[in-house]
Amino acid sequence: MPLTLVHDSEFDLSVAHRGGANPKLKHFYGFDPAAKFQMMTPGSTHVFTVTGGDPAGCSVELDMPGVVSFLNPPEFSSVVGPNRRGTIPLDGGNVGTTNLILKDKSGKQVDKIEIRVVEQREIKVRFYNLVDDKNRQGVSLPDTDPAFQIPALNQLRDYANRIVSWQCGVSLGMTGTGVLRNLNFAQDLGNAIDINQLNIFSTSDRDDAAGFHVAFAWKIAGGHTNGITKSNVCLLDASLSGQKREITLAHEFVHFLSGSGIVNMNDHDNQENDLLFKIAPHGIMLRKDRLNKIRR
């Protein structure tokens, strides 16, 4: 196996919830090992290491100074894990693209990682309890159900950010206190809600400070029954809980980020471990093409 640069860390959603390791629910903080691509933000730190053999005598360089710098001098002697040697700590500098190039002791290039630095962004989110004129509502007891109080909604947002922002640098921030707000529609939305019939601008209950509107619904029409997004409005099935709710919100948030205002509901990725895989359950990875689509 040739000497290869790999990211030294991984995020496992299951482990974060104090469960057992789950290979399907992992990402590598914006690193796509297949495409040899890393996305990061200014001020963020990512550590690479070398696998595939003994890197003694190797060196690394960056071909575009100023985009990324070495936080500490790279070294290739420490054992950091099974078949992993050395530490190459990178510090995000300025927006742009550079390459981390690994050379063997003869000076020959043996591996290269493309690194893109993007600005950190925040989009304000508002969570709603969807209510229609037939007194249907997504959350039956919005004032007392623990799953829809501020601490639970903050946790939902936090874990969605761990999935999405820790890969692409775009996070969800709350408006106001983050309390659930009733979103009242003066119409019969039906037993299953068609998002194409939902006009958020027809209700004065919308939060104009939010850039992303998430409404908990009693049932969603069509084939996307866990969640669906159109423009900057997302419906989430109110019965979802735990990791399923977090992954669904993250999935829908990335649909919004990928659409530039026009969401293509058929815009999915093709690997089961991808966050944007079309069938649930799926993973949480964002790969190079998706990362660049979000940050185009």
C-alpha positions in Angstrom: 0.0 0.0 0.0 1.4 3.4 -0.9 2.0 6.1 1.6 -1.3 8.0 2.0 -2.5 11.1 3.8 -5.6 10.5 6.0 -7.5 12.7 8.5 -6.7 11.8 12.0 -10.3 12.3 13.4 -13.8 11.1 12.8 -17.2 12.0 14.2 -19.6 9.2 15.0 -23.1 10.3 15.8 -23.9 7.1 17.7 -20.8 7.5 19.9 -21.7 11.2 20.5 -25.0 9.9 21.9 -23.1 7.5 24.2 -23.9 4.5 22.0 -21.7 1.9 20.2 -19.7 2.8 17.2 -21.7 2.9 13.9 -19.7 3.0 10.7 -22.7 4.3 8.8 -23.1 7.3 11.0 -19.6 8.7 10.6 -18.0 11.7 8.9 -14.4 13.0 8.8 -14.9 16.8 9.5 -15.1 17.7 5.8 -12.6 15.2 4.5 -13.5 13.0 1.6 -10.9 10.3 1.5 -11.9 9.0 -1.9 -11.7 12.4 -3.6 -8.7 13.4 -1.5 -10.4 16.6 -0.6 -10.7 18.6 2.7 -13.0 21.5 3.4 -12.3 23.8 6.4 -12.9 27.3 7.7 -10.5 30.0 8.8 -9.2 29.3 12.3 -10.2 25.7 12.3 -7.6 23.0 12.9 -7.3 19.6 11.1 -4.6 17.0 11.8 -3.5 14.6 9.1 -1.4 11.5 9.5 0.2 9.0 7.1 -0.8 5.4 6.5 0.5 2.7 4.2 4.0 2.3 5.5 6.9 4.0 7.3 7.0 7.7 6.5 10.5 8.3 7.9 12.3 10.9 5.8 9.0 12.2 4.3 8.1 15.9 4.0 5.0 17.9 3.3 4.4 21.2 1.6 1.6 23.6 0.7 1.5 24.9 -2.8 -0.5 28.1 -2.0 0.9 29.9 1.1 -1.6 31.9 3.2 -4.6 29.7 2.6 -3.5 27.1 5.2 -0.5 27.0 7.5 1.2 24.4 9.7 0.0 24.9 13.3 3.1 23.0 14.4 6.0 21.6 12.4 4.9 18.3 10.8 6.6 15.2 12.2 6.6 11.6 11.0 7.9 9.5 13.9 5.0 9.3 16.4 2.6 6.3 16.3 -0.9 7.7 16.4 -2.9 4.5 15.7 -2.8 1.2 13.9 -0.7 1.7 10.7 -0.7 5.5 11.3 2.4 7.5 11.8 3.1 11.2 12.2 1.1 14.4 12.7 0.5 17.2 10.3 -1.5 19.9 12.0 -3.2 22.4 9.7 -4.6 25.8 10.6 -7.2 27.4 8.3 -6.0 30.8 7.2 -7.6 32.7 4.3 -10.4 31.7 1.9 -9.0 29.9 -1.1 -7.7 26.5 -2.3 -4.3 24.9 -1.8 -2.8 21.4 -1.9 -1.1 19.5 0.9 1.6 17.5 -0.9 3.4 14.5 0.7 6.8 13.6 -0.7 8.9 10.6 0.2 12.6 10.8 1.3 13.7 11.0 -2.3 11.6 14.1 -2.9 9.0 12.3 -5.1 5.4 13.2 -4.6 3.4 10.2 -3.3 0.1 11.8 -2.3 -1.8 15.1 -2.4 -4.9 16.5 -0.7 -6.9 19.4 -2.1 -7.9 21.8 0.7 -10.5 24.4 0.3 -11.0 27.1 3.0 -14.5 28.7 3.1 -15.9 31.3 5.4 -18.0 30.2 8.4 -21.7 31.1 7.8 -24.8 31.0 10.1 -28.4 30.8 9.0 -31.1 31.6 11.5 -33.7 28.9 12.0 -37.2 29.0 13.6 -39.1 25.9 14.7 -42.9 25.9 14.4 -45.9 23.9 15.5 -48.0 23.7 12.3 -51.7 24.4 12.9 -54.6 24.5 10.4 -58.2 25.8 10.6 -59.5 22.3 11.5 -57.4 22.4 14.7 -54.9 19.9 13.4 -51.5 20.5 14.8 -48.2 18.8 14.5 -47.4 18.9 18.2 -50.4 17.9 20.4 -49.1 19.5 23.6 -46.6 22.2 22.5 -46.4 23.8 26.0 -45.5 20.6 27.9 -44.1 18.0 25.5 -40.4 17.8 26.5 -39.3 17.0 22.9 -40.4 20.5 21.8 -39.2 22.7 24.6 -36.2 25.0 24.2 -33.6 22.5 25.6 -34.7 19.8 23.2 -34.9 22.1 20.2 -31.4 23.5 21.1 -30.1 19.9 21.2 -31.7 19.1 17.8 -30.1 22.2 16.3 -26.7 21.3 18.0 -26.6 17.8 16.6 -27.7 18.9 13.1 -24.8 21.4 13.2 -22.4 18.6 14.3 -23.5 16.7 11.2 -23.6 19.6 8.7 -21.5 22.6 10.0 -18.6 20.4 11.1 -18.3 19.4 7.4 -19.2 22.4 5.3 -18.9 25.4 7.7 -22.6 26.5 7.6 -24.5 26.4 10.9 -28.0 26.9 12.2 -28.5 29.6 14.7 -31.7 30.2 16.7 -33.8 33.3 16.5 -34.9 34.9 19.7 -35.1 32.4 22.6 -35.7 29.5 20.3 -39.2 28.8 21.7 -41.5 26.8 19.5 -44.0 29.1 17.7 -47.5 28.2 16.4 -47.7 28.6 12.6 -51.4 29.1 12.0 -52.9 28.7 8.6 -56.5 29.8 7.9 -57.1 26.8 5.6 -57.6 23.1 5.8 -54.2 21.5 5.2 -55.6 18.0 5.0 -54.8 14.8 6.8 -51.4 14.8 5.0 -49.7 18.1 4.1 -48.7 18.9 0.5 -45.7 21.3 0.9 -46.6 22.7 -2.6 -49.9 24.0 -1.1 -48.2 25.6 1.9 -47.5 29.4 1.5 -45.7 30.6 4.6 -46.2 34.2 3.4 -49.9 33.8 3.9 -49.5 33.7 7.7 -48.4 36.5 9.9 -47.0 34.0 12.4 -43.8 33.4 10.4 -40.6 34.7 12.0 -39.1 37.2 9.5 -35.7 37.0 11.3 -35.3 33.4 10.2 -33.7 32.3 7.0 -34.8 28.6 7.4 -38.3 27.7 8.6 -38.9 24.3 10.1 -42.5 23.3 10.9 -43.4 20.1 12.7 -46.3 18.4 10.9 -48.8 15.7 11.7 -48.3 13.9 8.4 -46.5 14.7 5.1 -48.0 13.8 1.8 -46.0 11.9 -0.9 -42.9 9.8 -0.7 -40.9 12.0 1.6 -42.7 11.3 4.8 -40.0 12.0 7.4 -39.2 15.5 6.0 -39.4 17.6 2.9 -38.1 21.0 1.9 -39.2 23.6 -0.6 -37.4 26.9 -0.9 -36.5 27.8 2.7 -39.5 26.0 4.3 -39.0 22.5 5.8 -41.7 20.1 7.1 -40.6 17.5 9.7 -42.8 14.7 10.9 -43.5 15.6 14.5 -43.3 11.9 15.5 -39.6 11.6 14.7 -37.3 11.4 17.7 -33.6 11.0 18.7 -31.0 10.5 16.0 -33.7 10.0 13.3 -35.0 13.5 13.9 -31.5 15.0 13.9 -30.4 13.2 10.7 -33.7 14.2 9.0 -33.2 17.9 9.9 -29.6 17.8 8.7 -30.7 16.1 5.5 -33.3 18.8 4.8 -31.0 21.6 5.8 -28.5 20.4 3.2 -31.3 20.2 0.6 -31.9 23.9 1.4 -28.2 24.8 1.2 -27.8 22.9 -2.1 -30.7 24.6 -3.8 -29.7 28.3 -3.8 -33.4 29.0 -3.1 -34.8 26.4 -5.5 -34.8 23.0 -3.9 -34.7 20.0 -6.3 -36.4 17.2 -4.3 -34.6 14.7 -6.5 -31.2 16.1 -5.7 -29.7 13.1 -3.8 -26.3 11.4 -3.6 -25.6 7.8 -4.5 -23.9 6.2 -1.5 -25.8 4.8 1.4 -23.4 6.5 3.9 -24.2 9.9 2.3 -26.3 12.3 4.3 -28.2 13.1 1.0 -28.8 9.4 0.1 -32.5 9.3 -1.1 -33.7 6.4 1.2 -33.7 6.4 5.0 -31.9 5.1 7.0 -28.8 6.6 5.5 -25.4 8.0 6.7 -24.2 11.5 7.5 -21.2 12.0 5.1 -20.9 15.0 2.8 -18.4 14.3 0.0 -16.5 16.7 -2.3 -19.2 17.3 -4.9 -21.9 17.9 -2.3 -19.6 20.2 -0.2 -18.7 22.3 -3.2 -22.4 22.5 -4.2 -23.2 23.8 -0.8 -20.4 26.3 -0.9 -20.6 27.3 -4.6 
